[in-house]
Amino acid sequence: MKKEKDIVFDNVFDLYNRIKPALKSKMKELKREKLDYIKEEDIWNYLIKTKWQNAKGLVLCDVVNDILNAENKKIDEYVKENNKKRKEELLMEELDLI
């Protein structure tokens, strides 16, 4: 039996482009739940920080599965928390300029 050749990605950009259809599918799901302010990059960053940070030996099907099965509520909480932190950082930067 012939073994299927593993798909190897030269960089994260190539991987991101390969899994874009899964991200787009997740985006449609989020929009149906009125979470249309969440972007593809938010889903990607959420999974990097919460699921894949210490993962080893991830394969493409695992990455796609993680995207499609990520909890919408947790993605939403992550995005809201990050937006809050960004606003606080911007405020601090503005105060430093005064």
NUSE-728080 format. One record per residue: residue number from 1; residue in one letter; x, y, z of N, C-alpha, C in turn. Coordinates in nm, 3 decimals. Layout:
// residues N
pos code nu nv nw cau cav caw cu cv cw
NUM a X Y Z X Y Z X Y Z
...
END
This chain:
// residues 98
pos code nu nv nw cau cav caw cu cv cw
1 m 0.085 -0.118 0.000 0.000 0.000 0.000 0.089 0.124 0.000
2 k 0.057 0.217 -0.087 0.137 0.338 -0.100 0.103 0.437 0.011
3 k 0.206 0.489 0.077 0.187 0.587 0.184 0.173 0.725 0.122
4 e 0.072 0.798 0.168 0.051 0.934 0.119 0.163 1.024 0.171
5 k 0.214 1.107 0.085 0.323 1.198 0.123 0.270 1.306 0.217
6 d 0.345 1.331 0.323 0.307 1.436 0.418 0.317 1.572 0.351
7 i 0.223 1.658 0.387 0.227 1.795 0.337 0.317 1.874 0.432
8 v 0.415 1.940 0.376 0.508 2.018 0.456 0.494 2.164 0.417
9 f 0.489 2.250 0.517 0.476 2.393 0.494 0.607 2.461 0.524
10 d 0.648 2.549 0.433 0.775 2.619 0.449 0.769 2.725 0.558
11 n 0.647 2.779 0.581 0.633 2.884 0.680 0.488 2.892 0.726
12 v 0.464 2.972 0.828 0.330 2.986 0.885 0.235 3.049 0.784
13 f 0.286 3.137 0.700 0.202 3.202 0.599 0.142 3.099 0.505
14 d 0.222 3.001 0.463 0.173 2.895 0.374 0.066 2.811 0.443
15 l 0.089 2.778 0.569 -0.010 2.702 0.645 -0.139 2.782 0.657
16 y -0.126 2.910 0.692 -0.244 2.995 0.708 -0.326 2.997 0.580
17 n -0.260 3.012 0.467 -0.331 3.014 0.339 -0.398 2.881 0.310
18 r -0.337 2.773 0.350 -0.394 2.640 0.326 -0.520 2.616 0.407
19 i -0.526 2.672 0.529 -0.643 2.646 0.615 -0.748 2.758 0.606
20 k -0.726 2.854 0.515 -0.822 2.964 0.499 -0.967 2.916 0.477
21 p -0.990 2.810 0.398 -1.129 2.765 0.383 -1.194 2.726 0.516
22 a -1.119 2.666 0.606 -1.174 2.632 0.737 -1.204 2.759 0.817
23 l -1.115 2.857 0.809 -1.138 2.985 0.877 -1.262 3.054 0.821
24 k -1.278 3.052 0.690 -1.395 3.115 0.627 -1.524 3.045 0.672
25 s -1.518 2.913 0.682 -1.634 2.838 0.729 -1.669 2.876 0.872
26 k -1.567 2.888 0.957 -1.590 2.928 1.096 -1.646 3.070 1.103
27 m -1.598 3.156 1.014 -1.648 3.293 1.010 -1.798 3.296 0.979
28 k -1.842 3.214 0.886 -1.985 3.206 0.853 -2.066 3.164 0.974
29 e -2.014 3.066 1.046 -2.081 3.020 1.168 -2.090 3.133 1.271
30 l -1.981 3.206 1.289 -1.980 3.317 1.385 -2.077 3.427 1.343
31 k -2.086 3.454 1.215 -2.179 3.558 1.167 -2.323 3.519 1.193
32 r -2.354 3.391 1.180 -2.491 3.345 1.210 -2.525 3.369 1.357
33 e -2.424 3.369 1.442 -2.445 3.393 1.585 -2.426 3.541 1.622
34 k -2.422 3.625 1.520 -2.409 3.772 1.538 -2.275 3.810 1.599
35 l -2.172 3.731 1.574 -2.036 3.761 1.621 -1.952 3.805 1.501
36 d -2.010 3.894 1.421 -1.948 3.932 1.294 -1.830 4.028 1.308
37 y -1.798 4.069 1.427 -1.681 4.155 1.448 -1.553 4.071 1.463
38 i -1.568 3.942 1.477 -1.452 3.853 1.489 -1.396 3.827 1.350
39 k -1.264 3.839 1.339 -1.196 3.822 1.211 -1.125 3.687 1.205
40 e -1.088 3.648 1.083 -1.012 3.523 1.065 -0.887 3.523 1.152
41 e -0.819 3.636 1.156 -0.696 3.646 1.233 -0.721 3.625 1.382
42 d -0.839 3.666 1.429 -0.874 3.647 1.569 -0.885 3.498 1.603
43 i -0.949 3.423 1.514 -0.964 3.278 1.534 -0.826 3.214 1.535
44 w -0.744 3.250 1.438 -0.607 3.198 1.425 -0.527 3.228 1.553
45 n -0.529 3.353 1.596 -0.452 3.394 1.715 -0.505 3.327 1.842
46 y -0.636 3.313 1.852 -0.695 3.245 1.967 -0.641 3.102 1.977
47 l -0.643 3.030 1.866 -0.597 2.891 1.868 -0.447 2.881 1.891
48 i -0.370 2.973 1.836 -0.226 2.973 1.862 -0.198 2.989 2.010
49 k -0.269 3.081 2.075 -0.242 3.110 2.216 -0.301 3.006 2.310
50 t -0.414 2.945 2.272 -0.482 2.857 2.367 -0.469 2.709 2.336
51 k -0.450 2.673 2.213 -0.454 2.532 2.176 -0.320 2.480 2.122
52 w -0.254 2.560 2.041 -0.137 2.512 1.970 -0.005 2.558 2.028
53 q -0.008 2.643 2.129 0.115 2.703 2.181 0.221 2.598 2.217
54 n 0.181 2.491 2.280 0.277 2.388 2.322 0.258 2.257 2.246
55 a 0.178 2.261 2.142 0.149 2.139 2.065 0.270 2.096 1.983
56 k 0.283 1.967 1.968 0.391 1.911 1.886 0.330 1.812 1.789
57 g 0.385 1.808 1.670 0.340 1.711 1.572 0.201 1.735 1.519
58 l 0.157 1.859 1.516 0.025 1.890 1.460 0.022 1.853 1.313
59 v -0.088 1.797 1.272 -0.107 1.768 1.130 -0.223 1.853 1.080
60 l -0.228 1.869 0.949 -0.325 1.958 0.887 -0.468 1.927 0.930
61 c -0.504 1.800 0.935 -0.641 1.766 0.972 -0.672 1.807 1.117
62 d -0.573 1.803 1.206 -0.593 1.848 1.344 -0.616 1.999 1.350
63 v -0.539 2.072 1.272 -0.553 2.218 1.268 -0.692 2.255 1.219
64 v -0.735 2.194 1.110 -0.869 2.222 1.055 -0.976 2.183 1.155
65 n -0.961 2.067 1.217 -1.058 2.023 1.318 -1.066 2.121 1.434
66 d -0.952 2.169 1.481 -0.951 2.266 1.591 -1.024 2.395 1.552
67 i -1.005 2.439 1.429 -1.072 2.561 1.382 -1.223 2.541 1.381
68 l -1.267 2.434 1.319 -1.410 2.411 1.302 -1.481 2.381 1.434
69 n -1.408 2.327 1.531 -1.471 2.289 1.657 -1.439 2.382 1.774
70 a -1.371 2.490 1.748 -1.343 2.587 1.855 -1.475 2.645 1.906
71 e -1.481 2.663 2.036 -1.604 2.717 2.096 -1.618 2.865 2.065
72 n -1.730 2.900 2.004 -1.754 3.039 1.964 -1.751 3.134 2.083
73 k -1.805 3.090 2.194 -1.808 3.174 2.314 -1.666 3.206 2.362
74 k -1.579 3.105 2.356 -1.442 3.126 2.402 -1.364 3.216 2.306
75 i -1.389 3.202 2.177 -1.327 3.293 2.080 -1.374 3.435 2.107
76 d -1.503 3.451 2.129 -1.561 3.583 2.159 -1.497 3.644 2.283
77 e -1.484 3.567 2.389 -1.421 3.616 2.513 -1.276 3.657 2.488
78 y -1.204 3.577 2.411 -1.065 3.607 2.378 -1.054 3.739 2.303
79 v -1.139 3.757 2.204 -1.136 3.880 2.123 -1.171 4.001 2.208
80 k -1.272 3.989 2.290 -1.312 4.102 2.377 -1.201 4.138 2.475
81 e -1.136 4.036 2.532 -1.026 4.062 2.626 -0.908 4.128 2.555
82 n -0.875 4.080 2.436 -0.765 4.141 2.360 -0.796 4.284 2.321
83 n -0.920 4.309 2.280 -0.959 4.446 2.245 -0.951 4.539 2.365
84 k -0.990 4.487 2.479 -0.981 4.566 2.603 -0.836 4.600 2.634
85 k -0.747 4.500 2.621 -0.605 4.523 2.648 -0.547 4.625 2.550
86 r -0.585 4.614 2.423 -0.534 4.708 2.323 -0.578 4.851 2.353
87 k -0.704 4.866 2.394 -0.754 5.000 2.428 -0.678 5.057 2.548
88 e -0.652 4.972 2.646 -0.578 5.017 2.763 -0.435 5.057 2.725
89 e -0.372 4.978 2.638 -0.237 5.011 2.594 -0.234 5.142 2.515
90 l -0.332 5.162 2.430 -0.339 5.286 2.354 -0.360 5.406 2.446
91 l -0.445 5.389 2.546 -0.469 5.496 2.642 -0.340 5.530 2.716
92 m -0.267 5.429 2.758 -0.141 5.452 2.829 -0.039 5.525 2.738
93 e -0.034 5.486 2.612 0.055 5.551 2.518 0.016 5.699 2.500
94 e -0.114 5.724 2.492 -0.160 5.863 2.479 -0.125 5.944 2.603
95 l -0.141 5.883 2.721 -0.107 5.953 2.844 0.042 5.983 2.853
96 d 0.124 5.894 2.800 0.269 5.915 2.797 0.305 6.034 2.708
97 l 0.222 6.060 2.608 0.249 6.171 2.517 0.213 6.306 2.576
98 i 0.131 6.304 2.679 0.086 6.431 2.740 0.193 6.488 2.829
END
